Amino acid sequence: MLINRAIKLHSVALYLVCVLLLGLLLPIAAGMVITLGQERIKLEDELSEFHRETLKTLVVSTEDAMLSFSPEGVRNIVGVLLKDERIVSIEVFSELFDLYLLRVSKQIPDHQFDSFSMRETVVKDGEVLGYVQVEVDSGWIIPRIEEARNHIILLFSSMFLSALLLVVPAIYYKILKPLRRLTRQADILSKGELGVEYEWRGKDELSMLGKTLEDMRGKLNENFNFMKEMAVTDELTGLPNRHGFSAEIKKIMHLSKRYKHPLSIAIFDLDYFKAINDTYGHGVGDEVLKDFSRLVCSRIRNTDIFARIGGEEFVMVMPETSIEAARLLLNEIREVVSGQPFAHGEKVTTSIGVTSYSGVEQLDQLLEAADKALYQAKRKGRDQVVVHLR
């Protein structure tokens, strides 16, 4: 299973393995064939040389015996030569007497050897005395060739295995392993898992490619986080926007309902903000919104959420806070705001409506209740906190 996962059909890894095997096997196979051929030629040349030397010896030894037709004169040398396993038969023929002086052969069945014969004419003082013929067993070469073949196979097999032991680990660690790592890295990127980091330390091409992918992942992750942050953040004030507020409040409402803990929600509205925009311009209006946001954030707890949900409308979520405690905190904030100079040099007031979560309302119902309280605060003259009574 591991091999199937590591080397798949049509993969670069499989291609490299095939090229490696062919690159090693083909030269080794060719070398074996060439070496065996050279060894065979060498042995055949050796046999031919032996054949010629044997004939030369016989020619010299049989000259006098042919003149006198004396078989005994050649019997000794022929007996010595026949002791060599390569010689199958010897014939000595006299042309003067038209008879064989000697004709001997070993008792070997024809099918047990593959022989060939060479004949040499015996001449003395220009006169042809006869000929000698020697038949040699060429099958003698076969055991020698088999021995040489086994030696060559062992030698080249050792070379092949040694090359594999050197090359395969190098290819695995320098090519196959980085390729598998690159594949996993690309697969993770394609799934959008931008938080998974890959560290590459090498300086080779595959490592540089891995570093490039990692740089791309880092930039994509940075852009993604920025876009995700922008999707839930108000660009002007840096506060959570309506979308960010909705995502957080649902979690807080769930925890409040589950553990029966108090939760209060308030809606803020800057009084006469339209007049500020109309009188001083939208640039000053934006500065007022930013100053207001910073001022409120400086007075709330880390567990509270303050978000901008409309032009000059804000919402605040106060976990673990009863309606009475919320009213006290909101009045404190309202007083700080009204006593603080803003960008246009005049004071700004805010009207606030607050309600509490009983564990049964939906978010829209809570916001509607807080909005009703805000409306009452405006009707009563603004710059005040009104609690929605159930």
C-alpha positions as CSV (number, residue, x, y, z in Angstrom):
1,M,0.0,0.0,0.0
2,L,2.8,2.4,0.9
3,I,4.6,1.7,-2.4
4,N,1.3,2.2,-4.3
5,R,0.8,5.6,-2.6
6,A,4.4,6.6,-3.1
7,I,4.8,5.7,-6.8
8,K,1.6,6.0,-8.9
9,L,1.2,5.3,-12.5
10,H,2.4,8.1,-14.8
11,S,4.2,9.8,-11.8
12,V,7.6,11.4,-12.1
13,A,8.8,9.0,-9.4
14,L,7.9,6.0,-11.6
15,Y,9.5,7.6,-14.6
16,L,12.7,8.2,-12.7
17,V,12.8,4.6,-11.4
18,C,12.3,3.2,-14.9
19,V,15.0,5.5,-16.3
20,L,17.4,4.5,-13.5
21,L,16.8,0.8,-14.0
22,L,17.2,1.1,-17.8
23,G,20.2,3.3,-17.5
24,L,21.9,0.8,-15.3
25,L,20.7,-2.5,-16.9
26,L,21.3,-1.6,-20.5
27,P,25.0,-0.7,-20.3
28,I,25.6,-3.7,-17.9
29,A,23.8,-6.1,-20.3
30,A,25.7,-4.7,-23.3
31,G,28.9,-5.0,-21.3
32,M,28.2,-8.6,-20.5
33,V,27.4,-9.5,-24.1
34,I,30.5,-7.8,-25.4
35,T,32.8,-9.3,-22.7
36,L,31.4,-12.8,-23.3
37,G,31.9,-12.4,-27.0
38,Q,35.5,-11.3,-26.5
39,E,36.1,-14.2,-24.2
40,R,34.7,-16.7,-26.7
41,I,36.9,-15.2,-29.5
42,K,39.9,-15.5,-27.2
43,L,39.2,-19.1,-26.4
44,E,38.6,-19.9,-30.1
45,D,41.8,-18.2,-31.0
46,E,43.6,-20.2,-28.3
47,L,42.1,-23.5,-29.7
48,S,43.1,-22.6,-33.3
49,E,46.6,-21.8,-32.1
50,F,46.8,-25.1,-30.3
51,H,45.5,-26.8,-33.4
52,R,48.2,-25.3,-35.6
53,E,51.0,-26.0,-33.1
54,T,49.8,-29.7,-32.9
55,L,49.9,-30.0,-36.7
56,K,53.3,-28.3,-36.9
57,T,54.6,-30.8,-34.3
58,L,53.2,-33.8,-36.2
59,V,54.6,-32.5,-39.6
60,V,58.1,-32.3,-38.2
61,S,57.8,-35.7,-36.4
62,T,56.4,-37.7,-39.4
63,E,58.7,-36.7,-42.2
64,D,61.2,-39.5,-41.7
65,A,58.5,-42.0,-40.9
66,M,56.7,-41.3,-44.1
67,L,59.9,-41.8,-46.2
68,S,60.5,-45.2,-44.6
69,F,56.9,-46.0,-43.9
70,S,57.6,-46.6,-40.3
71,P,54.4,-46.3,-38.1
72,E,56.4,-46.9,-35.0
73,G,58.2,-43.6,-35.7
74,V,55.1,-41.6,-35.1
75,R,53.2,-43.7,-32.6
76,N,55.0,-42.3,-29.6
77,I,54.4,-38.6,-30.5
78,V,50.8,-39.4,-31.4
79,G,50.2,-41.2,-28.1
80,V,51.5,-38.1,-26.2
81,L,49.3,-35.8,-28.2
82,L,46.2,-37.9,-27.7
83,K,46.6,-37.5,-23.9
84,D,45.4,-33.9,-24.4
85,E,41.6,-33.8,-23.9
86,R,41.1,-31.4,-26.8
87,I,42.4,-33.8,-29.4
88,V,39.8,-36.3,-30.7
89,S,41.7,-38.1,-33.5
90,I,44.9,-38.0,-35.5
91,E,45.5,-39.3,-39.0
92,V,49.0,-39.7,-40.7
93,F,48.7,-40.6,-44.4
94,S,51.7,-41.4,-46.8
95,E,51.3,-40.3,-50.4
96,L,54.4,-42.3,-51.3
97,F,52.8,-45.6,-50.3
98,D,49.2,-44.5,-50.5
99,L,48.6,-45.9,-47.1
100,Y,47.8,-44.6,-43.6
101,L,50.8,-44.8,-41.3
102,L,48.6,-44.2,-38.4
103,R,44.9,-43.5,-37.8
104,V,43.8,-43.3,-34.2
105,S,40.8,-41.8,-32.4
106,K,39.3,-41.7,-29.0
107,Q,36.3,-43.8,-28.2
108,I,33.8,-40.9,-27.8
109,P,30.3,-40.9,-29.2
110,D,29.7,-38.4,-32.0
111,H,26.9,-36.6,-30.1
112,Q,29.2,-35.8,-27.1
113,F,31.5,-33.4,-28.9
114,D,31.5,-30.8,-31.6
115,S,34.7,-31.1,-33.5
116,F,36.5,-29.6,-36.5
117,S,39.5,-30.9,-38.4
118,M,42.6,-29.3,-39.9
119,R,45.0,-30.9,-42.4
120,E,48.6,-30.1,-43.1
121,T,50.6,-31.4,-46.1
122,V,54.0,-32.9,-45.3
123,V,56.7,-31.7,-47.8
124,K,60.4,-32.4,-47.8
125,D,62.9,-31.1,-50.4
126,G,59.9,-30.1,-52.5
127,E,58.4,-33.5,-52.5
128,V,55.0,-34.2,-51.1
129,L,55.3,-37.0,-48.6
130,G,51.7,-37.1,-47.4
131,Y,49.5,-35.2,-44.9
132,V,48.6,-35.2,-41.2
133,Q,45.1,-34.4,-40.0
134,V,44.1,-33.5,-36.4
135,E,40.5,-33.4,-35.2
136,V,39.9,-31.2,-32.2
137,D,36.9,-31.1,-29.9
138,S,35.6,-27.6,-30.0
139,G,33.1,-28.5,-27.2
140,W,36.0,-28.0,-24.9
141,I,35.4,-24.3,-25.1
142,I,31.9,-24.5,-23.7
143,P,32.8,-25.2,-20.0
144,R,35.4,-22.4,-20.2
145,I,32.8,-20.1,-21.7
146,E,30.3,-21.0,-19.0
147,E,32.9,-20.4,-16.3
148,A,33.7,-17.1,-17.8
149,R,30.0,-16.2,-18.2
150,N,29.4,-17.0,-14.5
151,H,32.3,-14.9,-13.5
152,I,31.2,-12.0,-15.7
153,I,27.6,-12.3,-14.4
154,L,28.8,-12.2,-10.8
155,L,31.0,-9.2,-11.6
156,F,28.4,-7.2,-13.4
157,S,25.7,-8.1,-10.9
158,S,27.9,-6.8,-8.1
159,M,28.5,-3.6,-10.1
160,F,24.7,-3.2,-10.6
161,L,23.9,-3.8,-7.0
162,S,26.7,-1.4,-5.9
163,A,25.3,1.2,-8.3
164,L,21.8,0.7,-6.9
165,L,23.0,1.1,-3.3
166,L,24.6,4.4,-4.2
167,V,22.1,5.8,-6.7
168,V,18.8,4.7,-5.2
169,P,19.2,6.4,-1.8
170,A,20.5,9.5,-3.6
171,I,17.5,9.7,-5.9
172,Y,15.1,9.0,-3.1
173,Y,16.4,11.6,-0.7
174,K,17.2,14.3,-3.4
175,I,14.3,13.7,-5.8
176,L,11.6,11.3,-4.8
177,K,11.2,12.5,-1.2
178,P,11.1,16.2,-2.1
179,L,8.7,15.4,-4.9
180,R,6.3,13.7,-2.5
181,R,6.6,16.6,-0.1
182,L,5.9,19.1,-2.9
183,T,2.9,17.0,-3.9
184,R,1.5,17.0,-0.3
185,Q,2.2,20.8,-0.1
186,A,0.4,21.5,-3.3
187,D,-2.5,19.2,-2.3
188,I,-2.9,21.1,1.0
189,L,-2.8,24.4,-0.8
190,S,-5.4,23.3,-3.3
191,K,-7.7,22.4,-0.4
192,G,-7.3,26.0,0.9
193,E,-5.6,24.9,4.1
194,L,-3.4,28.0,4.2
195,G,-2.4,27.7,7.9
196,V,-0.1,24.6,7.3
197,E,3.5,25.7,7.0
198,Y,6.3,23.8,5.2
199,E,9.9,24.5,5.9
200,W,12.5,24.0,3.1
201,R,16.2,24.2,3.9
202,G,18.0,23.0,0.8
203,K,19.3,25.1,-2.1
204,D,18.5,22.7,-4.9
205,E,15.8,23.3,-7.5
206,L,13.1,21.3,-5.7
207,S,13.8,23.1,-2.4
208,M,13.6,26.4,-4.2
209,L,10.2,25.4,-5.7
210,G,9.0,24.4,-2.2
211,K,10.2,27.7,-0.8
212,T,8.3,29.5,-3.6
213,L,5.1,27.6,-2.8
214,E,5.6,28.4,0.9
215,D,6.1,32.1,0.1
216,M,2.9,32.0,-2.0
217,R,1.1,30.2,0.8
218,G,2.2,32.9,3.3
219,K,1.0,35.7,1.1
220,L,-2.3,34.0,0.4
221,N,-2.8,33.3,4.1
222,E,-1.9,36.9,4.9
223,N,-4.3,38.2,2.3
224,F,-7.0,35.8,3.4
225,N,-6.7,36.8,7.0
226,F,-6.8,40.4,6.0
227,M,-9.9,39.9,3.9
228,K,-11.5,37.9,6.6
229,E,-10.7,40.6,9.1
230,M,-12.1,43.3,6.7
231,A,-15.2,41.3,6.2
232,V,-16.0,41.5,9.9
233,T,-14.4,44.9,10.7
234,D,-15.6,48.4,10.1
235,E,-13.0,50.1,8.0
236,L,-13.4,53.6,9.5
237,T,-13.4,52.8,13.2
238,G,-11.7,49.4,13.4
239,L,-14.6,48.1,15.4
240,P,-16.5,44.9,14.5
241,N,-19.1,45.6,11.8
242,R,-22.7,44.1,11.7
243,H,-21.4,40.8,10.3
244,G,-18.7,40.5,12.9
245,F,-21.1,41.4,15.6
246,S,-23.7,38.9,14.5
247,A,-21.1,36.1,14.5
248,E,-20.0,36.9,18.1
249,I,-23.3,37.6,19.7
250,K,-24.7,34.2,18.6
251,K,-22.0,32.5,20.5
252,I,-22.4,34.7,23.6
253,M,-26.2,34.2,23.6
254,H,-25.7,30.4,23.4
255,L,-23.4,30.4,26.4
256,S,-25.7,32.7,28.4
257,K,-28.7,30.5,27.7
258,R,-26.8,27.3,28.5
259,Y,-25.3,28.4,31.8
260,K,-28.2,30.8,32.7
261,H,-25.8,33.8,33.0
262,P,-27.1,37.4,32.6
263,L,-26.5,39.2,29.3
264,S,-27.3,42.8,28.4
265,I,-27.4,44.5,25.0
266,A,-27.4,48.2,24.3
267,I,-27.7,50.3,21.1
268,F,-26.0,53.7,20.9
269,D,-26.9,56.6,18.6
270,L,-25.0,59.9,18.3
271,D,-27.3,62.8,18.8
272,Y,-27.6,65.2,15.9
273,F,-24.9,63.5,13.9
274,K,-26.4,64.5,10.6
275,A,-26.1,68.2,11.6
276,I,-22.4,67.6,12.3
277,N,-21.9,66.2,8.8
278,D,-23.9,69.0,7.2
279,T,-22.2,71.8,9.1
280,Y,-18.5,70.6,9.2
281,G,-18.4,68.0,6.4
282,H,-18.1,64.3,6.3
283,G,-14.4,64.4,7.1
284,V,-15.0,65.9,10.5
285,G,-18.0,63.5,10.9
286,D,-15.6,60.6,10.3
287,E,-13.2,61.9,12.9
288,V,-16.1,62.3,15.4
289,L,-17.0,58.6,14.8
290,K,-13.5,57.5,15.4
291,D,-13.0,59.5,18.5
292,F,-16.3,58.3,19.9
293,S,-15.3,54.7,19.2
294,R,-11.9,55.1,20.9
295,L,-13.6,56.8,23.9
296,V,-16.2,54.0,24.5
297,C,-13.6,51.2,24.0
298,S,-11.4,52.8,26.7
299,R,-14.3,52.5,29.2
300,I,-15.5,49.0,28.6
301,R,-14.2,45.6,29.8
302,N,-12.3,43.1,27.7
303,T,-15.3,40.7,27.7
304,D,-17.6,43.4,26.3
305,I,-18.1,43.8,22.5
306,F,-18.6,47.2,20.9
307,A,-19.5,47.3,17.2
308,R,-20.6,49.7,14.6
309,I,-23.8,48.5,12.9
310,G,-24.8,51.6,10.9
311,G,-23.8,55.2,10.1
312,E,-23.8,56.7,13.6
313,E,-25.4,53.6,15.3
314,F,-23.4,51.3,17.6
315,V,-24.2,48.2,19.6
316,M,-22.6,46.9,22.8
317,V,-22.8,43.4,24.2
318,M,-22.2,43.0,28.0
319,P,-21.8,39.3,29.1
320,E,-22.2,38.5,32.7
321,T,-24.0,41.8,33.3
322,S,-27.5,42.3,34.7
323,I,-29.7,45.1,33.3
324,E,-29.1,47.3,36.4
325,A,-25.3,46.9,36.2
326,A,-25.5,47.6,32.5
327,R,-27.5,50.8,33.1
328,L,-24.9,52.1,35.5
329,L,-22.0,51.3,33.1
330,L,-23.8,52.9,30.2
331,N,-24.6,56.1,32.2
332,E,-21.0,56.3,33.1
333,I,-20.0,56.1,29.4
334,R,-22.7,58.6,28.4
335,E,-21.3,61.1,30.9
336,V,-17.7,60.7,29.7
337,V,-18.8,61.2,26.1
338,S,-20.8,64.3,26.8
339,G,-17.9,65.8,28.7
340,Q,-15.3,65.1,26.0
341,P,-14.4,67.7,23.3
342,F,-14.5,66.3,19.8
343,A,-12.8,67.1,16.5
344,H,-15.2,70.0,15.6
345,G,-14.6,71.6,19.0
346,E,-18.0,71.0,20.4
347,K,-19.4,68.3,22.6
348,V,-21.3,65.2,21.3
349,T,-24.0,63.4,23.2
350,T,-25.3,59.9,22.7
351,S,-28.7,58.3,23.4
352,I,-28.7,54.6,24.6
353,G,-31.4,52.0,24.7
354,V,-30.6,48.8,26.7
355,T,-32.3,45.4,27.2
356,S,-31.5,42.1,28.7
357,Y,-31.5,38.5,27.4
358,S,-33.9,36.1,29.1
359,G,-32.8,33.0,27.2
360,V,-35.8,32.8,24.9
361,E,-35.5,35.8,22.5
362,Q,-33.9,35.7,19.1
363,L,-31.2,38.2,18.2
364,D,-33.6,40.3,16.1
365,Q,-36.0,40.5,19.0
366,L,-33.3,41.7,21.3
367,L,-32.1,44.4,18.9
368,E,-35.7,45.4,18.3
369,A,-36.2,45.8,22.1
370,A,-33.0,47.8,22.5
371,D,-34.0,49.9,19.5
372,K,-37.4,50.7,21.1
373,A,-35.6,51.8,24.3
374,L,-33.3,54.0,22.1
375,Y,-36.3,55.6,20.5
376,Q,-37.7,56.4,23.9
377,A,-34.4,58.0,24.9
378,K,-34.6,60.3,21.9
379,R,-38.2,61.2,22.5
380,K,-37.3,62.1,26.1
381,G,-34.7,64.6,25.0
382,R,-31.6,62.5,24.1
383,D,-28.4,62.2,26.0
384,Q,-29.8,59.5,28.3
385,V,-30.0,55.7,28.9
386,V,-33.4,54.1,28.7
387,V,-34.0,50.5,29.8
388,H,-36.5,48.3,27.9
389,L,-39.0,46.9,30.4
390,R,-40.7,43.6,29.8
